[in-house]
Amino acid sequence: MNAFRLFYLLLFFGITAGCKNQIIGLNESIRHDDFEYSVTGFEKADSIQSEKSWIYPAGRFVIVHYRVQNNALRVDHKWDNTIAYVMTEKGSIFENNTALQKTYNSLHPFNWQKEYITEHGDSQETILIFDVPRNAKNLYVMVRGYMLMGDVLNLNEFKRIRIKLY
C-alpha cells in the first residue's frame, strides 16, 4: 500500500471518529479554539423561592453553574447568556430563561450580566437557569458558537460534545 493511500485511509478514519458525539461530565471542558466551557455544578429545583415568597413554582428548573476559561494570549472573549442550551436525549432543546436568571440573581447574587467579556488568561462563571418539563430525563448542556481558526482541524468538535446533567 503506498503512502498516499495510507494517508487518506487514516484521514478518513480520523474524520469519522471525530464526528461522533461525545459525552463528558462535570468539570470536564469543551474546547472551542482558545476557550474552554465547563459545568462546575448543577441542581434541580421544583421552585425558586425567597424567604418571603415563591417565585415560578410550577416548573422543573435546572440551575447550571457555567464556567468560561479564556486561554488566549491576547484576545478577550465576548459572550452572553445564550452561550449554552439544554437538550434531552430525544433532541428537545431548552434555552436559558433570562428573566428567571435575573430573579435568581436578586435572591442569590452571582454577578449576573447581560454580556460578559472574559479577558485573556482569565475565567468567569455564571448561573444559567433552564425551565424543563418535569418528565425530562437525561439532560445535557451543549455550547453554541461559530467556527474559529482553532476549530478547523477538529471540524467544530465543540458542537458535538454534551455535558451530562444526571
C-alpha positions as CSV (number, residue, x, y, z in Angstrom):
1,M,0.0,0.0,0.0
2,N,1.5,3.3,-1.0
3,A,1.9,6.2,1.4
4,F,-0.9,8.3,-0.2
5,R,-3.5,5.6,0.2
6,L,-2.5,5.0,3.8
7,F,-2.6,8.8,4.5
8,Y,-6.2,9.1,3.0
9,L,-7.3,6.0,4.9
10,L,-6.1,7.4,8.2
11,L,-7.6,10.8,7.4
12,F,-11.0,9.1,6.7
13,F,-10.9,7.2,9.9
14,G,-9.8,10.2,11.8
15,I,-12.6,12.4,10.5
16,T,-15.2,9.6,11.0
17,A,-14.1,9.1,14.6
18,G,-14.0,12.9,15.2
19,C,-17.7,13.2,14.1
20,K,-19.1,11.1,16.9
21,N,-21.0,12.8,19.7
22,Q,-19.1,12.7,23.0
23,I,-20.5,12.9,26.5
24,I,-18.5,14.4,29.3
25,G,-19.2,15.1,32.9
26,L,-18.9,17.9,35.5
27,N,-15.7,19.9,35.5
28,E,-14.6,18.5,32.1
29,S,-14.1,21.1,29.4
30,I,-15.4,21.6,25.9
31,R,-12.6,23.2,23.9
32,H,-13.6,25.9,21.4
33,D,-10.4,27.4,19.8
34,D,-8.7,29.1,22.8
35,F,-11.8,28.9,25.0
36,E,-13.0,26.2,27.4
37,Y,-16.5,25.8,28.7
38,S,-17.5,23.6,31.6
39,V,-20.3,22.9,34.0
40,T,-18.9,23.1,37.6
41,G,-22.2,22.0,39.2
42,F,-25.9,21.8,38.8
43,E,-29.1,21.3,40.8
44,K,-32.7,20.6,40.0
45,A,-35.5,22.6,41.8
46,D,-39.3,22.5,41.7
47,S,-39.4,26.2,42.5
48,I,-37.2,29.2,43.0
49,Q,-38.1,30.8,46.3
50,S,-37.0,33.5,48.7
51,E,-37.8,33.7,52.4
52,K,-40.9,35.8,51.7
53,S,-42.5,34.2,48.6
54,W,-42.5,31.5,46.0
55,I,-41.3,32.6,42.6
56,Y,-42.0,30.4,39.5
57,P,-43.5,27.5,41.4
58,A,-44.9,25.4,38.6
59,G,-41.9,24.0,36.7
60,R,-38.8,21.9,37.0
61,F,-35.8,24.1,36.9
62,V,-32.2,23.1,36.2
63,I,-29.7,25.6,37.7
64,V,-26.4,25.2,36.0
65,H,-23.1,26.7,37.2
66,Y,-21.3,27.5,34.0
67,R,-17.6,28.4,33.6
68,V,-15.7,30.1,30.7
69,Q,-11.9,29.9,30.6
70,N,-10.1,32.1,28.1
71,N,-6.7,30.6,27.3
72,A,-5.9,33.1,24.5
73,L,-2.7,35.0,24.8
74,R,-4.1,38.4,23.6
75,V,-7.8,38.2,22.7
76,D,-10.7,38.8,25.1
77,H,-13.7,36.5,24.8
78,K,-17.1,38.2,24.5
79,W,-20.2,36.0,25.3
80,D,-23.7,36.2,26.7
81,N,-26.4,34.1,28.4
82,T,-27.3,32.4,25.2
83,I,-23.9,30.6,25.0
84,A,-25.4,27.3,26.1
85,Y,-28.6,25.4,26.0
86,V,-30.0,22.2,27.5
87,M,-31.0,19.2,25.3
88,T,-32.8,16.0,26.1
89,E,-31.6,12.6,24.8
90,K,-34.6,12.8,22.3
91,G,-33.4,16.2,21.0
92,S,-35.7,18.7,22.7
93,I,-33.9,22.0,23.3
94,F,-34.5,24.4,26.2
95,E,-32.9,27.9,26.3
96,N,-31.7,29.8,29.3
97,N,-34.5,31.7,31.0
98,T,-33.0,35.2,31.3
99,A,-36.0,36.6,33.3
100,L,-35.7,33.8,35.9
101,Q,-31.9,34.2,35.8
102,K,-32.2,37.9,36.8
103,T,-34.7,37.0,39.6
104,Y,-32.4,34.2,40.9
105,N,-29.6,36.8,40.9
106,S,-31.7,39.1,43.1
107,L,-32.2,36.3,45.6
108,H,-28.8,34.6,45.4
109,P,-26.3,37.1,43.9
110,F,-23.9,35.7,41.3
111,N,-23.0,38.9,39.4
112,W,-25.4,38.5,36.5
113,Q,-24.5,40.5,33.4
114,K,-26.2,40.9,30.1
115,E,-22.9,40.4,28.4
116,Y,-19.6,39.0,29.6
117,I,-16.1,39.8,28.5
118,T,-13.6,37.3,29.8
119,E,-10.1,38.7,29.5
120,H,-7.3,36.6,28.0
121,G,-5.8,34.3,30.6
122,D,-8.8,34.7,32.9
123,S,-12.1,32.8,33.7
124,Q,-15.6,33.8,34.6
125,E,-18.6,31.9,36.0
126,T,-22.3,32.5,35.8
127,I,-25.5,30.6,36.6
128,L,-27.9,29.6,33.8
129,I,-31.4,28.5,34.5
130,F,-33.5,26.2,32.3
131,D,-37.2,25.6,32.7
132,V,-37.7,22.0,31.6
133,P,-40.7,19.6,31.7
134,R,-40.9,17.5,34.9
135,N,-40.6,14.3,32.9
136,A,-37.4,15.3,31.0
137,K,-34.7,12.8,31.6
138,N,-31.0,12.6,30.6
139,L,-30.4,16.3,30.1
140,Y,-27.2,17.6,28.5
141,V,-25.7,21.1,28.3
142,M,-24.4,22.0,24.8
143,V,-22.5,25.0,23.6
144,R,-23.2,27.2,20.6
145,G,-20.8,29.3,18.7
146,Y,-19.2,30.0,15.3
147,M,-16.2,28.1,13.8
148,L,-12.9,29.8,14.8
149,M,-9.5,29.0,13.4
150,G,-8.7,26.5,16.2
151,D,-11.9,24.5,15.3
152,V,-10.8,23.8,11.7
153,L,-8.8,20.7,12.3
154,N,-11.3,19.1,14.7
155,L,-14.3,20.0,12.5
156,N,-16.2,22.1,15.1
157,E,-16.0,19.3,17.7
158,F,-17.3,21.7,20.4
159,K,-20.8,21.5,18.8
160,R,-20.9,17.7,19.2
161,I,-19.8,17.4,22.9
162,R,-22.5,17.1,25.5
163,I,-22.1,17.7,29.2
164,K,-24.4,15.3,31.1
165,L,-26.6,16.6,33.9
166,Y,-27.5,13.3,35.5
